[in-house]
Amino acid sequence: MGGFSNMILEVNDTKTIEDIRKEFSDYYPFLRIEFYDEPHKYGEASSDKHLLPHNKAINEIRKRHECGMLEIYSWHKTGTVEQEFKRLYGLNVQIFRRQGDRWIQTAGTDELSLEEQNEIAYNATQEILHGRDNRIEREKPL
């Protein structure tokens, strides 16, 4: 893991939520970004009832229609990246981290960098895989 520097994410009205989600996850495979119709404060979680469908076009979900390139560095804090989406493009996003077979909001760990979040999720996944391997080994007949 590691070695990430920066990604350039183009934000414009012709893209869908899914387009941006895919681009983000190509850089951070153990992280996921979701879009909401309501903002949240730094360190707070977002409610599932405000989650937007992935096929929605960006122009449908915001009032400010600025286009541009969002430069995201691996050392940026999770909460800062979420705030930049809001400040620059009027988009409400929440970053999730893979935790085994589920995804958890990073709201309580907004101070961690994207690279740290991705690393934590990667390590957790490896531990689960390794743990399963150990159980299989122990269950083999003698």
N, CA, C and O atoms as CSV, one atom per row, in Angstrom:
chain,resi,resn,atom,element,x,y,z
A,1,MET,N,N,0.851,-1.192,0.000
A,1,MET,CA,C,0.000,0.000,0.000
A,1,MET,C,C,0.885,1.241,0.000
A,1,MET,O,O,2.112,1.148,0.025
A,2,GLY,N,N,0.264,2.358,-0.027
A,2,GLY,CA,C,1.016,3.599,-0.019
A,2,GLY,C,C,1.446,3.970,-1.426
A,2,GLY,O,O,1.070,3.309,-2.393
A,3,GLY,N,N,2.216,5.003,-1.534
A,3,GLY,CA,C,2.709,5.433,-2.822
A,3,GLY,C,C,1.735,6.316,-3.599
A,3,GLY,O,O,2.060,6.778,-4.693
A,4,PHE,N,N,0.570,6.550,-3.061
A,4,PHE,CA,C,-0.365,7.443,-3.733
A,4,PHE,C,C,0.141,8.868,-3.601
A,4,PHE,O,O,0.701,9.230,-2.567
A,5,SER,N,N,-0.043,9.669,-4.614
A,5,SER,CA,C,0.303,11.075,-4.469
A,5,SER,C,C,-0.967,11.906,-4.575
A,5,SER,O,O,-1.483,12.406,-3.576
A,6,ASN,N,N,-1.467,12.046,-5.811
A,6,ASN,CA,C,-2.681,12.840,-5.949
A,6,ASN,C,C,-3.518,12.322,-7.104
A,6,ASN,O,O,-3.015,11.685,-8.030
A,7,MET,N,N,-4.784,12.608,-7.027
A,7,MET,CA,C,-5.685,12.295,-8.123
A,7,MET,C,C,-6.358,13.587,-8.541
A,7,MET,O,O,-6.596,14.474,-7.721
A,8,ILE,N,N,-6.660,13.683,-9.822
A,8,ILE,CA,C,-7.394,14.830,-10.343
A,8,ILE,C,C,-8.781,14.321,-10.694
A,8,ILE,O,O,-8.942,13.474,-11.573
A,9,LEU,N,N,-9.763,14.837,-10.013
A,9,LEU,CA,C,-11.143,14.408,-10.224
A,9,LEU,C,C,-11.893,15.525,-10.930
A,9,LEU,O,O,-12.092,16.602,-10.368
A,10,GLU,N,N,-12.304,15.266,-12.158
A,10,GLU,CA,C,-13.050,16.270,-12.903
A,10,GLU,C,C,-14.507,16.230,-12.468
A,10,GLU,O,O,-15.150,15.181,-12.499
A,11,VAL,N,N,-15.016,17.388,-12.061
A,11,VAL,CA,C,-16.407,17.493,-11.622
A,11,VAL,C,C,-17.147,18.359,-12.627
A,11,VAL,O,O,-16.842,19.541,-12.785
A,12,ASN,N,N,-18.123,17.762,-13.308
A,12,ASN,CA,C,-18.952,18.543,-14.222
A,12,ASN,C,C,-20.350,17.936,-14.288
A,12,ASN,O,O,-20.580,16.818,-13.827
A,13,ASP,N,N,-21.260,18.682,-14.859
A,13,ASP,CA,C,-22.679,18.302,-14.836
A,13,ASP,C,C,-23.023,17.118,-15.725
A,13,ASP,O,O,-24.111,16.557,-15.594
A,14,THR,N,N,-22.123,16.717,-16.632
A,14,THR,CA,C,-22.438,15.584,-17.506
A,14,THR,C,C,-22.149,14.243,-16.831
A,14,THR,O,O,-22.625,13.204,-17.288
A,15,LYS,N,N,-21.378,14.263,-15.755
A,15,LYS,CA,C,-21.043,13.022,-15.061
A,15,LYS,C,C,-22.192,12.579,-14.162
A,15,LYS,O,O,-23.038,13.375,-13.756
A,16,THR,N,N,-22.191,11.280,-13.866
A,16,THR,CA,C,-23.145,10.737,-12.894
A,16,THR,C,C,-22.411,10.518,-11.571
A,16,THR,O,O,-21.183,10.572,-11.502
A,17,ILE,N,N,-23.186,10.273,-10.541
A,17,ILE,CA,C,-22.593,9.925,-9.246
A,17,ILE,C,C,-21.693,8.699,-9.415
A,17,ILE,O,O,-20.595,8.649,-8.861
A,18,GLU,N,N,-22.161,7.718,-10.178
A,18,GLU,CA,C,-21.390,6.483,-10.375
A,18,GLU,C,C,-20.039,6.763,-11.028
A,18,GLU,O,O,-19.042,6.136,-10.671
A,19,ASP,N,N,-19.995,7.696,-11.979
A,19,ASP,CA,C,-18.726,8.048,-12.630
A,19,ASP,C,C,-17.702,8.515,-11.597
A,19,ASP,O,O,-16.554,8.071,-11.601
A,20,ILE,N,N,-18.130,9.406,-10.721
A,20,ILE,CA,C,-17.214,9.951,-9.712
A,20,ILE,C,C,-16.845,8.882,-8.683
A,20,ILE,O,O,-15.698,8.800,-8.245
A,21,ARG,N,N,-17.828,8.065,-8.302
A,21,ARG,CA,C,-17.552,6.970,-7.355
A,21,ARG,C,C,-16.470,6.040,-7.904
A,21,ARG,O,O,-15.551,5.652,-7.184
A,22,LYS,N,N,-16.587,5.690,-9.172
A,22,LYS,CA,C,-15.632,4.762,-9.791
A,22,LYS,C,C,-14.238,5.375,-9.853
A,22,LYS,O,O,-13.255,4.719,-9.509
A,23,GLU,N,N,-14.150,6.628,-10.288
A,23,GLU,CA,C,-12.845,7.291,-10.368
A,23,GLU,C,C,-12.173,7.346,-8.996
A,23,GLU,O,O,-10.973,7.103,-8.872
A,24,PHE,N,N,-12.963,7.670,-7.970
A,24,PHE,CA,C,-12.427,7.762,-6.613
A,24,PHE,C,C,-11.913,6.396,-6.149
A,24,PHE,O,O,-10.816,6.298,-5.599
A,25,SER,N,N,-12.704,5.350,-6.371
A,25,SER,CA,C,-12.335,4.007,-5.906
A,25,SER,C,C,-11.200,3.396,-6.714
A,25,SER,O,O,-10.531,2.476,-6.244
A,26,ASP,N,N,-10.975,3.898,-7.926
A,26,ASP,CA,C,-9.813,3.430,-8.688
A,26,ASP,C,C,-8.524,3.835,-7.973
A,26,ASP,O,O,-7.534,3.104,-8.018
A,27,TYR,N,N,-8.532,4.993,-7.316
A,27,TYR,CA,C,-7.368,5.453,-6.562
A,27,TYR,C,C,-7.314,4.841,-5.167
A,27,TYR,O,O,-6.248,4.483,-4.668
A,28,TYR,N,N,-8.475,4.730,-4.558
A,28,TYR,CA,C,-8.560,4.234,-3.181
A,28,TYR,C,C,-9.513,3.045,-3.156
A,28,TYR,O,O,-10.688,3.205,-2.826
A,29,PRO,N,N,-9.026,1.855,-3.499
A,29,PRO,CA,C,-9.907,0.695,-3.680
A,29,PRO,C,C,-10.627,0.234,-2.416
A,29,PRO,O,O,-11.620,-0.488,-2.506
A,30,PHE,N,N,-10.146,0.636,-1.241
A,30,PHE,CA,C,-10.801,0.224,0.002
A,30,PHE,C,C,-11.643,1.345,0.599
A,30,PHE,O,O,-12.112,1.254,1.733
A,31,LEU,N,N,-11.828,2.415,-0.195
A,31,LEU,CA,C,-12.681,3.527,0.213
A,31,LEU,C,C,-13.794,3.690,-0.811
A,31,LEU,O,O,-13.681,3.252,-1.956
A,32,ARG,N,N,-14.861,4.324,-0.375
A,32,ARG,CA,C,-16.016,4.549,-1.250
A,32,ARG,C,C,-16.571,5.928,-0.938
A,32,ARG,O,O,-16.526,6.382,0.205
A,33,ILE,N,N,-17.091,6.587,-1.957
A,33,ILE,CA,C,-17.686,7.901,-1.752
A,33,ILE,C,C,-19.166,7.813,-2.113
A,33,ILE,O,O,-19.537,7.226,-3.129
A,34,GLU,N,N,-20.005,8.406,-1.263
A,34,GLU,CA,C,-21.453,8.425,-1.507
A,34,GLU,C,C,-21.932,9.875,-1.471
A,34,GLU,O,O,-21.338,10.728,-0.812
A,35,PHE,N,N,-23.017,10.130,-2.193
A,35,PHE,CA,C,-23.576,11.481,-2.312
A,35,PHE,C,C,-24.940,11.540,-1.621
A,35,PHE,O,O,-25.714,10.583,-1.649
A,36,TYR,N,N,-25.207,12.684,-1.006
A,36,TYR,CA,C,-26.423,12.868,-0.211
A,36,TYR,C,C,-27.129,14.150,-0.608
A,36,TYR,O,O,-26.512,15.076,-1.136
A,37,ASP,N,N,-28.433,14.196,-0.347
A,37,ASP,CA,C,-29.197,15.407,-0.669
A,37,ASP,C,C,-29.223,16.382,0.507
A,37,ASP,O,O,-29.957,17.370,0.480
A,38,GLU,N,N,-28.433,16.109,1.527
A,38,GLU,CA,C,-28.373,16.963,2.715
A,38,GLU,C,C,-26.936,16.996,3.232
A,38,GLU,O,O,-26.268,15.962,3.234
A,39,PRO,N,N,-26.442,18.162,3.673
A,39,PRO,CA,C,-25.064,18.228,4.176
A,39,PRO,C,C,-24.919,17.628,5.572
A,39,PRO,O,O,-25.904,17.432,6.284
A,40,HIS,N,N,-23.684,17.341,5.946
A,40,HIS,CA,C,-23.385,16.925,7.314
A,40,HIS,C,C,-22.206,17.752,7.804
A,40,HIS,O,O,-21.436,18.284,7.004
A,41,LYS,N,N,-22.068,17.858,9.108
A,41,LYS,CA,C,-20.959,18.628,9.689
A,41,LYS,C,C,-19.718,17.738,9.780
A,41,LYS,O,O,-19.809,16.511,9.762
A,42,TYR,N,N,-18.561,18.389,9.877
A,42,TYR,CA,C,-17.284,17.689,10.037
A,42,TYR,C,C,-17.392,16.742,11.229
A,42,TYR,O,O,-17.797,17.155,12.316
A,43,GLY,N,N,-17.034,15.485,11.031
A,43,GLY,CA,C,-17.072,14.512,12.113
A,43,GLY,C,C,-18.427,13.865,12.323
A,43,GLY,O,O,-18.561,12.994,13.183
A,44,GLU,N,N,-19.438,14.267,11.561
A,44,GLU,CA,C,-20.780,13.687,11.710
A,44,GLU,C,C,-21.071,12.697,10.604
A,44,GLU,O,O,-20.510,12.782,9.511
A,45,ALA,N,N,-21.954,11.756,10.897
A,45,ALA,CA,C,-22.386,10.769,9.906
A,45,ALA,C,C,-23.538,11.338,9.087
A,45,ALA,O,O,-24.179,12.312,9.481
A,46,SER,N,N,-23.788,10.710,7.938
A,46,SER,CA,C,-24.922,11.070,7.084
A,46,SER,C,C,-25.976,9.978,7.193
A,46,SER,O,O,-25.651,8.803,7.362
A,47,SER,N,N,-27.235,10.374,7.094
A,47,SER,CA,C,-28.336,9.425,7.209
A,47,SER,C,C,-28.588,8.721,5.874
A,47,SER,O,O,-28.586,9.352,4.817
A,48,ASP,N,N,-28.805,7.403,5.940
A,48,ASP,CA,C,-29.086,6.619,4.739
A,48,ASP,C,C,-30.315,7.121,3.993
A,48,ASP,O,O,-30.419,6.958,2.777
A,49,LYS,N,N,-31.243,7.731,4.719
A,49,LYS,CA,C,-32.471,8.180,4.053
A,49,LYS,C,C,-32.217,9.344,3.099
A,49,LYS,O,O,-33.080,9.690,2.292
A,50,HIS,N,N,-31.021,9.953,3.196
A,50,HIS,CA,C,-30.674,11.066,2.302
A,50,HIS,C,C,-29.688,10.645,1.201
A,50,HIS,O,O,-29.204,11.484,0.441
A,51,LEU,N,N,-29.398,9.346,1.123
A,51,LEU,CA,C,-28.480,8.824,0.111
A,51,LEU,C,C,-29.081,8.972,-1.282
A,51,LEU,O,O,-30.256,8.667,-1.492
A,52,LEU,N,N,-28.275,9.440,-2.232
A,52,LEU,CA,C,-28.746,9.639,-3.605
A,52,LEU,C,C,-28.395,8.428,-4.474
A,52,LEU,O,O,-27.341,7.817,-4.295
A,53,PRO,N,N,-29.286,8.079,-5.423
A,53,PRO,CA,C,-29.008,6.942,-6.308
A,53,PRO,C,C,-27.818,7.210,-7.229
A,53,PRO,O,O,-27.589,8.342,-7.656
A,54,HIS,N,N,-27.074,6.159,-7.525
A,54,HIS,CA,C,-25.823,6.285,-8.272
A,54,HIS,C,C,-26.014,6.699,-9.729
A,54,HIS,O,O,-25.073,7.193,-10.349
A,55,ASN,N,N,-27.204,6.511,-10.288
A,55,ASN,CA,C,-27.424,6.860,-11.691
A,55,ASN,C,C,-27.793,8.333,-11.887
A,55,ASN,O,O,-27.960,8.782,-13.021
A,56,LYS,N,N,-27.919,9.080,-10.801
A,56,LYS,CA,C,-28.242,10.515,-10.888
A,56,LYS,C,C,-27.084,11.288,-11.517
A,56,LYS,O,O,-25.916,11.042,-11.218
A,57,ALA,N,N,-27.435,12.224,-12.394
A,57,ALA,CA,C,-26.424,13.110,-12.975
A,57,ALA,C,C,-26.094,14.213,-11.963
A,57,ALA,O,O,-26.941,14.638,-11.177
A,58,ILE,N,N,-24.842,14.658,-12.010
A,58,ILE,CA,C,-24.385,15.688,-11.076
A,58,ILE,C,C,-25.245,16.951,-11.191
A,58,ILE,O,O,-25.522,17.599,-10.182
A,59,ASN,N,N,-25.668,17.305,-12.409
A,59,ASN,CA,C,-26.463,18.533,-12.562
A,59,ASN,C,C,-27.825,18.445,-11.878
A,59,ASN,O,O,-28.454,19.472,-11.624
A,60,GLU,N,N,-28.289,17.224,-11.575
A,60,GLU,CA,C,-29.583,17.052,-10.911
A,60,GLU,C,C,-29.506,17.239,-9.397
A,60,GLU,O,O,-30.530,17.425,-8.739
A,61,ILE,N,N,-28.310,17.190,-8.853
A,61,ILE,CA,C,-28.206,17.129,-7.388
A,61,ILE,C,C,-27.557,18.359,-6.766
A,61,ILE,O,O,-27.250,18.358,-5.574
A,62,ARG,N,N,-27.345,19.408,-7.557
A,62,ARG,CA,C,-26.727,20.605,-6.972
A,62,ARG,C,C,-27.297,21.874,-7.580
A,62,ARG,O,O,-27.807,21.883,-8.700
A,63,LYS,N,N,-27.195,22.928,-6.815
A,63,LYS,CA,C,-27.700,24.228,-7.260
A,63,LYS,C,C,-26.598,25.058,-7.921
A,63,LYS,O,O,-26.854,25.801,-8.868
A,64,ARG,N,N,-25.360,24.923,-7.406
A,64,ARG,CA,C,-24.215,25.622,-8.011
A,64,ARG,C,C,-23.615,24.704,-9.067
A,64,ARG,O,O,-23.322,23.542,-8.786
A,65,HIS,N,N,-23.431,25.214,-10.272
A,65,HIS,CA,C,-23.022,24.346,-11.372
A,65,HIS,C,C,-21.600,24.609,-11.867
A,65,HIS,O,O,-21.321,24.497,-13.061
A,66,GLU,N,N,-20.707,24.957,-10.945
A,66,GLU,CA,C,-19.313,25.142,-11.332
A,66,GLU,C,C,-18.721,23.801,-11.745
A,66,GLU,O,O,-19.006,22.766,-11.143
A,67,CYS,N,N,-17.894,23.840,-12.783
A,67,CYS,CA,C,-17.142,22.666,-13.197
A,67,CYS,C,C,-15.691,22.916,-12.819
A,67,CYS,O,O,-15.276,24.059,-12.628
A,68,GLY,N,N,-14.942,21.860,-12.717
A,68,GLY,CA,C,-13.533,22.053,-12.409
A,68,GLY,C,C,-12.838,20.756,-12.084
A,68,GLY,O,O,-13.419,19.672,-12.138
A,69,MET,N,N,-11.583,20.905,-11.747
A,69,MET,CA,C,-10.740,19.770,-11.395
A,69,MET,C,C,-10.467,19.836,-9.892
A,69,MET,O,O,-9.903,20.812,-9.396
A,70,LEU,N,N,-10.868,18.803,-9.187
A,70,LEU,CA,C,-10.603,18.731,-7.753
A,70,LEU,C,C,-9.355,17.886,-7.560
A,70,LEU,O,O,-9.341,16.697,-7.878
A,71,GLU,N,N,-8.308,18.509,-7.037
A,71,GLU,CA,C,-7.056,17.793,-6.798
A,71,GLU,C,C,-7.109,17.237,-5.379
A,71,GLU,O,O,-7.215,17.977,-4.401
A,72,ILE,N,N,-7.032,15.922,-5.299
A,72,ILE,CA,C,-7.133,15.237,-4.006
A,72,ILE,C,C,-5.812,14.527,-3.743
A,72,ILE,O,O,-5.380,13.675,-4.519
A,73,TYR,N,N,-5.180,14.894,-2.634
A,73,TYR,CA,C,-3.905,14.271,-2.255
A,73,TYR,C,C,-4.139,13.185,-1.218
A,73,TYR,O,O,-5.080,13.249,-0.427
A,74,SER,N,N,-3.273,12.197,-1.236
A,74,SER,CA,C,-3.414,11.058,-0.319
A,74,SER,C,C,-3.295,11.472,1.144
A,74,SER,O,O,-3.798,10.780,2.029
A,75,TRP,N,N,-2.631,12.601,1.399
A,75,TRP,CA,C,-2.478,13.056,2.794
A,75,TRP,C,C,-3.611,13.981,3.238
A,75,TRP,O,O,-3.636,14.409,4.392
A,76,HIS,N,N,-4.532,14.291,2.357
A,76,HIS,CA,C,-5.691,15.097,2.758
A,76,HIS,C,C,-6.540,14.320,3.759
A,76,HIS,O,O,-6.740,13.113,3.623
A,77,LYS,N,N,-7.032,15.028,4.758
A,77,LYS,CA,C,-7.920,14.408,5.748
A,77,LYS,C,C,-9.262,14.097,5.101
A,77,LYS,O,O,-9.739,14.829,4.234
A,78,THR,N,N,-9.852,13.010,5.535
A,78,THR,CA,C,-11.142,12.592,4.990
A,78,THR,C,C,-12.164,13.717,5.081
A,78,THR,O,O,-12.849,14.019,4.104
A,79,GLY,N,N,-12.266,14.333,6.250
A,79,GLY,CA,C,-13.245,15.398,6.459
A,79,GLY,C,C,-12.987,16.610,5.578
A,79,GLY,O,O,-13.924,17.279,5.143
A,80,THR,N,N,-11.717,16.891,5.316
A,80,THR,CA,C,-11.366,18.022,4.456
A,80,THR,C,C,-11.824,17.776,3.025
A,80,THR,O,O,-12.342,18.683,2.374
A,81,VAL,N,N,-11.637,16.554,2.532
A,81,VAL,CA,C,-12.061,16.216,1.169
A,81,VAL,C,C,-13.580,16.383,1.052
A,81,VAL,O,O,-14.075,16.941,0.072
A,82,GLU,N,N,-14.302,15.902,2.044
A,82,GLU,CA,C,-15.764,16.034,2.035
A,82,GLU,C,C,-16.167,17.516,2.007
A,82,GLU,O,O,-17.076,17.903,1.274
A,83,GLN,N,N,-15.487,18.332,2.807
A,83,GLN,CA,C,-15.798,19.774,2.850
A,83,GLN,C,C,-15.480,20.469,1.534
A,83,GLN,O,O,-16.185,21.398,1.140
A,84,GLU,N,N,-14.427,20.031,0.851
A,84,GLU,CA,C,-14.062,20.635,-0.429
A,84,GLU,C,C,-15.122,20.361,-1.500
A,84,GLU,O,O,-15.420,21.241,-2.308
A,85,PHE,N,N,-15.687,19.167,-1.515
A,85,PHE,CA,C,-16.783,18.864,-2.442
A,85,PHE,C,C,-17.933,19.840,-2.232
A,85,PHE,O,O,-18.533,20.323,-3.192
A,86,LYS,N,N,-18.234,20.126,-0.967
A,86,LYS,CA,C,-19.326,21.036,-0.619
A,86,LYS,C,C,-18.980,22.480,-0.997
A,86,LYS,O,O,-19.770,23.173,-1.637
A,87,ARG,N,N,-17.791,22.915,-0.590
A,87,ARG,CA,C,-17.381,24.308,-0.786
A,87,ARG,C,C,-17.245,24.655,-2.273
A,87,ARG,O,O,-17.726,25.699,-2.713
A,88,LEU,N,N,-16.598,23.792,-3.035
A,88,LEU,CA,C,-16.299,24.107,-4.432
A,88,LEU,C,C,-17.445,23.794,-5.382
A,88,LEU,O,O,-17.670,24.517,-6.353
A,89,TYR,N,N,-18.171,22.712,-5.099
A,89,TYR,CA,C,-19.142,22.232,-6.090
A,89,TYR,C,C,-20.566,22.075,-5.567
A,89,TYR,O,O,-21.460,21.673,-6.313
A,90,GLY,N,N,-20.783,22.389,-4.289
A,90,GLY,CA,C,-22.126,22.270,-3.736
A,90,GLY,C,C,-22.607,20.833,-3.644
A,90,GLY,O,O,-23.806,20.569,-3.742
A,91,LEU,N,N,-21.670,19.894,-3.453
A,91,LEU,CA,C,-22.019,18.470,-3.378
A,91,LEU,C,C,-21.813,17.954,-1.960
A,91,LEU,O,O,-20.791,18.220,-1.329
A,92,ASN,N,N,-22.799,17.214,-1.474
A,92,ASN,CA,C,-22.734,16.636,-0.130
A,92,ASN,C,C,-22.248,15.194,-0.248
A,92,ASN,O,O,-22.965,14.332,-0.757
A,93,VAL,N,N,-21.039,14.939,0.220
A,93,VAL,CA,C,-20.489,13.585,0.116
A,93,VAL,C,C,-20.060,13.066,1.478
A,93,VAL,O,O,-19.826,13.825,2.418
A,94,GLN,N,N,-19.967,11.748,1.547
A,94,GLN,CA,C,-19.463,11.069,2.743
A,94,GLN,C,C,-18.546,9.956,2.256
A,94,GLN,O,O,-18.883,9.226,1.324
A,95,ILE,N,N,-17.392,9.831,2.890
A,95,ILE,CA,C,-16.446,8.779,2.525
A,95,ILE,C,C,-16.641,7.597,3.469
A,95,ILE,O,O,-16.794,7.765,4.679
A,96,PHE,N,N,-16.632,6.404,2.890
A,96,PHE,CA,C,-16.782,5.156,3.629
A,96,PHE,C,C,-15.491,4.355,3.524
A,96,PHE,O,O,-14.728,4.495,2.569
A,97,ARG,N,N,-15.264,3.511,4.531
A,97,ARG,CA,C,-14.094,2.628,4.556
A,97,ARG,C,C,-14.567,1.185,4.624
A,97,ARG,O,O,-15.504,0.864,5.355
A,98,ARG,N,N,-13.924,0.328,3.867
A,98,ARG,CA,C,-14.256,-1.100,3.890
A,98,ARG,C,C,-13.874,-1.681,5.240
A,98,ARG,O,O,-12.753,-1.488,5.711
A,99,GLN,N,N,-14.799,-2.386,5.859
A,99,GLN,CA,C,-14.525,-3.027,7.143
A,99,GLN,C,C,-15.026,-4.463,7.029
A,99,GLN,O,O,-16.185,-4.750,7.328
A,100,GLY,N,N,-14.151,-5.355,6.597
A,100,GLY,CA,C,-14.568,-6.736,6.370
A,100,GLY,C,C,-15.525,-6.807,5.197
A,100,GLY,O,O,-15.179,-6.435,4.076
A,101,ASP,N,N,-16.731,-7.289,5.461
A,101,ASP,CA,C,-17.705,-7.432,4.380
A,101,ASP,C,C,-18.717,-6.288,4.360
A,101,ASP,O,O,-19.753,-6.392,3.704
A,102,ARG,N,N,-18.430,-5.207,5.065
A,102,ARG,CA,C,-19.365,-4.076,5.067
A,102,ARG,C,C,-18.593,-2.765,4.927
A,102,ARG,O,O,-17.364,-2.736,4.987
A,103,TRP,N,N,-19.344,-1.690,4.742
A,103,TRP,CA,C,-18.765,-0.354,4.597
A,103,TRP,C,C,-19.208,0.503,5.775
A,103,TRP,O,O,-20.383,0.500,6.141
A,104,ILE,N,N,-18.270,1.236,6.368
A,104,ILE,CA,C,-18.613,2.118,7.483
A,104,ILE,C,C,-18.237,3.565,7.132
A,104,ILE,O,O,-17.237,3.820,6.462
A,105,GLN,N,N,-19.056,4.487,7.598
A,105,GLN,CA,C,-18.751,5.907,7.385
A,105,GLN,C,C,-17.516,6.287,8.201
A,105,GLN,O,O,-17.330,5.822,9.325
A,106,THR,N,N,-16.691,7.129,7.619
A,106,THR,CA,C,-15.461,7.548,8.297
A,106,THR,C,C,-15.685,8.766,9.187
A,106,THR,O,O,-14.731,9.445,9.570
A,107,ALA,N,N,-16.941,9.041,9.514
A,107,ALA,CA,C,-17.280,10.258,10.268
A,107,ALA,C,C,-16.468,10.401,11.551
A,107,ALA,O,O,-16.012,11.501,11.863
A,108,GLY,N,N,-16.280,9.338,12.287
A,108,GLY,CA,C,-15.551,9.414,13.550
A,108,GLY,C,C,-14.051,9.529,13.375
A,108,GLY,O,O,-13.326,9.793,14.334
A,109,THR,N,N,-13.579,9.331,12.142
A,109,THR,CA,C,-12.141,9.382,11.877
A,109,THR,C,C,-11.828,10.390,10.764
A,109,THR,O,O,-10.925,10.170,9.956
A,110,ASP,N,N,-12.571,11.485,10.728
A,110,ASP,CA,C,-12.381,12.515,9.707
A,110,ASP,C,C,-10.991,13.146,9.734
A,110,ASP,O,O,-10.573,13.764,8.755
A,111,GLU,N,N,-10.267,12.996,10.854
A,111,GLU,CA,C,-8.928,13.570,10.967
A,111,GLU,C,C,-7.871,12.705,10.284
A,111,GLU,O,O,-6.752,13.166,10.058
A,112,LEU,N,N,-8.208,11.464,9.953
A,112,LEU,CA,C,-7.244,10.591,9.283
A,112,LEU,C,C,-7.184,10.928,7.798
A,112,LEU,O,O,-8.166,11.386,7.214
A,113,SER,N,N,-6.017,10.696,7.193
A,113,SER,CA,C,-5.860,10.967,5.769
A,113,SER,C,C,-6.505,9.852,4.943
A,113,SER,O,O,-6.806,8.774,5.457
A,114,LEU,N,N,-6.708,10.128,3.672
A,114,LEU,CA,C,-7.252,9.115,2.771
A,114,LEU,C,C,-6.349,7.890,2.737
A,114,LEU,O,O,-6.829,6.756,2.763
A,115,GLU,N,N,-5.046,8.119,2.680
A,115,GLU,CA,C,-4.114,6.996,2.637
A,115,GLU,C,C,-4.194,6.168,3.920
A,115,GLU,O,O,-4.155,4.939,3.869
A,116,GLU,N,N,-4.307,6.836,5.065
A,116,GLU,CA,C,-4.439,6.108,6.340
A,116,GLU,C,C,-5.733,5.295,6.368
A,116,GLU,O,O,-5.735,4.141,6.797
A,117,GLN,N,N,-6.820,5.892,5.916
A,117,GLN,CA,C,-8.109,5.188,5.885
A,117,GLN,C,C,-8.017,3.962,4.976
A,117,GLN,O,O,-8.464,2.874,5.342
A,118,ASN,N,N,-7.440,4.144,3.798
A,118,ASN,CA,C,-7.314,3.058,2.834
A,118,ASN,C,C,-6.442,1.937,3.402
A,118,ASN,O,O,-6.735,0.755,3.224
A,119,GLU,N,N,-5.374,2.328,4.084
A,119,GLU,CA,C,-4.444,1.366,4.694
A,119,GLU,C,C,-5.127,0.566,5.804
A,119,GLU,O,O,-4.958,-0.650,5.889
A,120,ILE,N,N,-5.895,1.245,6.648
A,120,ILE,CA,C,-6.632,0.568,7.731
A,120,ILE,C,C,-7.582,-0.471,7.133
A,120,ILE,O,O,-7.649,-1.607,7.602
A,121,ALA,N,N,-8.310,-0.069,6.098
A,121,ALA,CA,C,-9.268,-0.968,5.461
A,121,ALA,C,C,-8.561,-2.143,4.796
A,121,ALA,O,O,-9.023,-3.280,4.888
A,122,TYR,N,N,-7.453,-1.876,4.134
A,122,TYR,CA,C,-6.666,-2.934,3.496
A,122,TYR,C,C,-6.197,-3.948,4.543
A,122,TYR,O,O,-6.353,-5.155,4.363
A,123,ASN,N,N,-5.620,-3.444,5.636
A,123,ASN,CA,C,-5.118,-4.329,6.693
A,123,ASN,C,C,-6.239,-5.160,7.310
A,123,ASN,O,O,-6.060,-6.347,7.584
A,124,ALA,N,N,-7.396,-4.532,7.528
A,124,ALA,CA,C,-8.540,-5.257,8.104
A,124,ALA,C,C,-8.976,-6.378,7.174
A,124,ALA,O,O,-9.307,-7.472,7.632
A,125,THR,N,N,-8.979,-6.117,5.878
A,125,THR,CA,C,-9.366,-7.122,4.896
A,125,THR,C,C,-8.371,-8.276,4.909
A,125,THR,O,O,-8.765,-9.440,4.850
A,126,GLN,N,N,-7.079,-7.951,4.986
A,126,GLN,CA,C,-6.053,-8.999,5.017
A,126,GLN,C,C,-6.174,-9.856,6.272
A,126,GLN,O,O,-5.997,-11.073,6.219
A,127,GLU,N,N,-6.475,-9.217,7.401
A,127,GLU,CA,C,-6.633,-9.969,8.652
A,127,GLU,C,C,-7.805,-10.931,8.566
A,127,GLU,O,O,-7.725,-12.058,9.055
A,128,ILE,N,N,-8.895,-10.491,7.946
A,128,ILE,CA,C,-10.065,-11.351,7.809
A,128,ILE,C,C,-9.722,-12.539,6.914
A,128,ILE,O,O,-10.049,-13.682,7.234
A,129,LEU,N,N,-9.064,-12.261,5.799
A,129,LEU,CA,C,-8.676,-13.349,4.893
A,129,LEU,C,C,-7.713,-14.297,5.586
A,129,LEU,O,O,-7.851,-15.516,5.483
A,130,HIS,N,N,-6.749,-13.744,6.286
A,130,HIS,CA,C,-5.756,-14.554,6.991
A,130,HIS,C,C,-6.428,-15.379,8.094
A,130,HIS,O,O,-6.117,-16.553,8.292
A,131,GLY,N,N,-7.349,-14.735,8.801
A,131,GLY,CA,C,-8.080,-15.436,9.867
A,131,GLY,C,C,-8.877,-16.605,9.325
A,131,GLY,O,O,-8.899,-17.675,9.934
A,132,ARG,N,N,-9.534,-16.419,8.185
A,132,ARG,CA,C,-10.296,-17.507,7.565
A,132,ARG,C,C,-9.369,-18.654,7.197
A,132,ARG,O,O,-9.695,-19.825,7.390
A,133,ASP,N,N,-8.203,-18.293,6.661
A,133,ASP,CA,C,-7.229,-19.329,6.294
A,133,ASP,C,C,-6.824,-20.135,7.523
A,133,ASP,O,O,-6.705,-21.359,7.453
A,134,ASN,N,N,-6.613,-19.455,8.643
A,134,ASN,CA,C,-6.237,-20.154,9.877
A,134,ASN,C,C,-7.327,-21.101,10.335
A,134,ASN,O,O,-7.038,-22.218,10.764
A,135,ARG,N,N,-8.575,-20.672,10.252
A,135,ARG,CA,C,-9.681,-21.542,10.669
A,135,ARG,C,C,-9.757,-22.780,9.795
A,135,ARG,O,O,-10.007,-23.879,10.289
A,136,ILE,N,N,-9.543,-22.608,8.502
A,136,ILE,CA,C,-9.574,-23.743,7.588
A,136,ILE,C,C,-8.444,-24.718,7.947
A,136,ILE,O,O,-8.644,-25.933,7.971
A,137,GLU,N,N,-7.264,-24.171,8.223
A,137,GLU,CA,C,-6.128,-25.011,8.600
A,137,GLU,C,C,-6.440,-25.810,9.856
A,137,GLU,O,O,-6.155,-27.007,9.907
A,138,ARG,N,N,-7.015,-25.180,10.862
A,138,ARG,CA,C,-7.298,-25.858,12.133
A,138,ARG,C,C,-8.363,-26.924,11.983
A,138,ARG,O,O,-8.375,-27.899,12.735
A,139,GLU,N,N,-9.266,-26.752,11.012
A,139,GLU,CA,C,-10.370,-27.686,10.890
A,139,GLU,C,C,-10.027,-28.923,10.035
A,139,GLU,O,O,-10.844,-29.836,9.918
A,140,LYS,N,N,-8.836,-28.952,9.445
A,140,LYS,CA,C,-8.450,-30.107,8.643
A,140,LYS,C,C,-8.305,-31.327,9.558
A,140,LYS,O,O,-7.786,-31.209,10.668
A,141,PRO,N,N,-8.757,-32.487,9.103
A,141,PRO,CA,C,-8.579,-33.693,9.949
A,141,PRO,C,C,-7.118,-34.070,10.060
A,141,PRO,O,O,-6.339,-33.848,9.133
A,142,LEU,N,N,-6.745,-34.643,11.196
A,142,LEU,CA,C,-5.351,-35.045,11.428
A,142,LEU,C,C,-5.044,-36.343,10.710
A,142,LEU,O,O,-3.920,-36.840,10.786
